[in-house]
Amino acid sequence: MDMPLTRDFKDTIIERAQRDKKFRRGMLTRGIALIVAGNSEDVQTGKAFIRDYINSTIGFVTLAKKTHIPKESLMRMLSPSGNPSLNNLNQVTHTLLGHEGLTQPDNLAVSLRD
């Protein structure tokens, strides 16, 4: 017998990201690593991690203001069918990393292995 979930999974992720810095930073850095070095399936997972990170923290409206990329374009480029340009992706990731205080390359060590 399947039991219905009592809470929305996205709400659970957002709440945990807001209270757990290590989890939040892991979502962001893992998402970036999957986009940069993963296969096509990994790229989709990486974009989902970054979308969840944005929704849990800075929000698309604030990110749009900081990057000067329209909110709709940001949402589209990080959607499952989105194909962001390298310049836009670079601008977004640098802004998000700065938001987390991760501005030094040594802070970005992450592996694609589990």
JOKAUR-V138935 format. One record per residue. N is the residue number from 0. RES is the residue in three letters. PHI is phi in radians with two decimals (* if undefined). PSI is psi in whole degrees, 0 to 359 (* if undefined). D_CENTER is the distance of its C-alpha to the mean C-alpha in Angstrom with 2 decimals. Layout:
n=N res=RES phi=PHI psi=PSI d_center=D_CENTER
n=N res=RES phi=PHI psi=PSI d_center=D_CENTER
This chain:
n=0 res=MET phi=* psi=128 d_center=34.26
n=1 res=ASP phi=-1.45 psi=130 d_center=30.66
n=2 res=MET phi=-1.68 psi=134 d_center=29.69
n=3 res=PRO phi=-1.21 psi=146 d_center=27.47
n=4 res=LEU phi=-1.23 psi=139 d_center=24.34
n=5 res=THR phi=-1.54 psi=349 d_center=25.18
n=6 res=ARG phi=-2.50 psi=148 d_center=21.74
n=7 res=ASP phi=-1.21 psi=131 d_center=18.76
n=8 res=PHE phi=-1.02 psi=318 d_center=16.15
n=9 res=LYS phi=-1.06 psi=320 d_center=13.30
n=10 res=ASP phi=-1.09 psi=321 d_center=15.40
n=11 res=THR phi=-1.12 psi=316 d_center=15.74
n=12 res=ILE phi=-1.09 psi=313 d_center=12.06
n=13 res=ILE phi=-1.06 psi=314 d_center=11.76
n=14 res=GLU phi=-1.10 psi=319 d_center=15.02
n=15 res=ARG phi=-1.17 psi=318 d_center=14.32
n=16 res=ALA phi=-1.09 psi=325 d_center=11.19
n=17 res=GLN phi=-1.24 psi=333 d_center=13.50
n=18 res=ARG phi=-1.83 psi=346 d_center=16.31
n=19 res=ASP phi=-2.13 psi=100 d_center=15.11
n=20 res=LYS phi=-1.04 psi=318 d_center=13.84
n=21 res=LYS phi=-1.11 psi=316 d_center=13.86
n=22 res=PHE phi=-1.08 psi=314 d_center=11.81
n=23 res=ARG phi=-1.08 psi=312 d_center=9.13
n=24 res=ARG phi=-1.14 psi=324 d_center=9.31
n=25 res=GLY phi=-1.09 psi=319 d_center=9.51
n=26 res=MET phi=-1.02 psi=315 d_center=6.28
n=27 res=LEU phi=-1.18 psi=307 d_center=4.77
n=28 res=THR phi=-1.19 psi=323 d_center=7.93
n=29 res=ARG phi=-1.16 psi=319 d_center=8.38
n=30 res=GLY phi=-1.04 psi=315 d_center=5.56
n=31 res=ILE phi=-1.11 psi=315 d_center=7.24
n=32 res=ALA phi=-1.06 psi=319 d_center=10.48
n=33 res=LEU phi=-1.16 psi=322 d_center=10.43
n=34 res=ILE phi=-1.18 psi=318 d_center=10.02
n=35 res=VAL phi=-1.32 psi=318 d_center=12.65
n=36 res=ALA phi=-2.09 psi=2 d_center=15.03
n=37 res=GLY phi=-1.61 psi=174 d_center=14.72
n=38 res=ASN phi=-1.42 psi=184 d_center=16.93
n=39 res=SER phi=-1.10 psi=326 d_center=16.31
n=40 res=GLU phi=-1.22 psi=320 d_center=15.39
n=41 res=ASP phi=-1.09 psi=322 d_center=12.91
n=42 res=VAL phi=-1.06 psi=319 d_center=11.25
n=43 res=GLN phi=-1.11 psi=319 d_center=10.94
n=44 res=THR phi=-1.14 psi=318 d_center=9.50
n=45 res=GLY phi=-1.06 psi=317 d_center=6.90
n=46 res=LYS phi=-1.12 psi=323 d_center=6.05
n=47 res=ALA phi=-1.12 psi=318 d_center=6.41
n=48 res=PHE phi=-1.03 psi=315 d_center=4.27
n=49 res=ILE phi=-1.19 psi=320 d_center=1.10
n=50 res=ARG phi=-1.04 psi=314 d_center=4.54
n=51 res=ASP phi=-1.10 psi=321 d_center=5.62
n=52 res=TYR phi=-1.06 psi=312 d_center=4.33
n=53 res=ILE phi=-1.06 psi=313 d_center=5.79
n=54 res=ASN phi=-1.12 psi=333 d_center=8.50
n=55 res=SER phi=-1.51 psi=343 d_center=9.28
n=56 res=THR phi=-2.24 psi=266 d_center=9.79
n=57 res=ILE phi=-1.27 psi=328 d_center=10.54
n=58 res=GLY phi=1.40 psi=154 d_center=10.72
n=59 res=PHE phi=-1.22 psi=328 d_center=11.08
n=60 res=VAL phi=-1.13 psi=311 d_center=14.69
n=61 res=THR phi=-1.17 psi=320 d_center=14.35
n=62 res=LEU phi=-1.07 psi=320 d_center=11.69
n=63 res=ALA phi=-1.07 psi=317 d_center=14.26
n=64 res=LYS phi=-1.13 psi=319 d_center=17.03
n=65 res=LYS phi=-1.28 psi=328 d_center=15.67
n=66 res=THR phi=-1.68 psi=346 d_center=14.86
n=67 res=HIS phi=1.09 psi=29 d_center=17.81
n=68 res=ILE phi=-1.96 psi=126 d_center=15.99
n=69 res=PRO phi=-0.95 psi=143 d_center=16.98
n=70 res=LYS phi=-0.91 psi=316 d_center=14.71
n=71 res=GLU phi=-1.09 psi=322 d_center=15.91
n=72 res=SER phi=-1.17 psi=319 d_center=15.10
n=73 res=LEU phi=-1.07 psi=314 d_center=11.45
n=74 res=MET phi=-1.13 psi=321 d_center=11.34
n=75 res=ARG phi=-1.18 psi=316 d_center=13.52
n=76 res=MET phi=-1.19 psi=335 d_center=11.85
n=77 res=LEU phi=-1.74 psi=6 d_center=8.63
n=78 res=SER phi=-1.35 psi=166 d_center=11.21
n=79 res=PRO phi=-0.97 psi=328 d_center=12.84
n=80 res=SER phi=-1.68 psi=0 d_center=15.55
n=81 res=GLY phi=-1.22 psi=148 d_center=13.74
n=82 res=ASN phi=-2.39 psi=79 d_center=14.77
n=83 res=PRO phi=-1.18 psi=147 d_center=13.43
n=84 res=SER phi=-1.24 psi=158 d_center=15.95
n=85 res=LEU phi=-1.08 psi=320 d_center=15.50
n=86 res=ASN phi=-1.08 psi=314 d_center=16.40
n=87 res=ASN phi=-1.15 psi=317 d_center=13.83
n=88 res=LEU phi=-1.09 psi=318 d_center=10.98
n=89 res=ASN phi=-1.08 psi=315 d_center=12.64
n=90 res=GLN phi=-1.09 psi=316 d_center=13.04
n=91 res=VAL phi=-1.14 psi=311 d_center=9.49
n=92 res=THR phi=-1.14 psi=321 d_center=8.37
n=93 res=HIS phi=-1.11 psi=320 d_center=11.65
n=94 res=THR phi=-1.13 psi=315 d_center=11.30
n=95 res=LEU phi=-1.17 psi=319 d_center=8.16
n=96 res=LEU phi=-1.11 psi=320 d_center=10.00
n=97 res=GLY phi=-1.10 psi=322 d_center=13.09
n=98 res=HIS phi=-1.06 psi=326 d_center=11.99
n=99 res=GLU phi=-1.52 psi=354 d_center=11.66
n=100 res=GLY phi=1.38 psi=18 d_center=14.89
n=101 res=LEU phi=-1.77 psi=80 d_center=13.88
n=102 res=THR phi=-1.87 psi=350 d_center=16.05
n=103 res=GLN phi=-1.72 psi=138 d_center=18.28
n=104 res=PRO phi=-0.95 psi=326 d_center=17.80
n=105 res=ASP phi=-1.13 psi=338 d_center=19.14
n=106 res=ASN phi=-1.32 psi=352 d_center=16.26
n=107 res=LEU phi=-1.82 psi=10 d_center=13.96
n=108 res=ALA phi=-1.07 psi=118 d_center=16.12
n=109 res=VAL phi=-2.62 psi=149 d_center=14.33
n=110 res=SER phi=-2.01 psi=150 d_center=15.99
n=111 res=LEU phi=-1.44 psi=349 d_center=15.34
n=112 res=ARG phi=-1.41 psi=149 d_center=18.19
n=113 res=ASP phi=-1.38 psi=* d_center=18.07
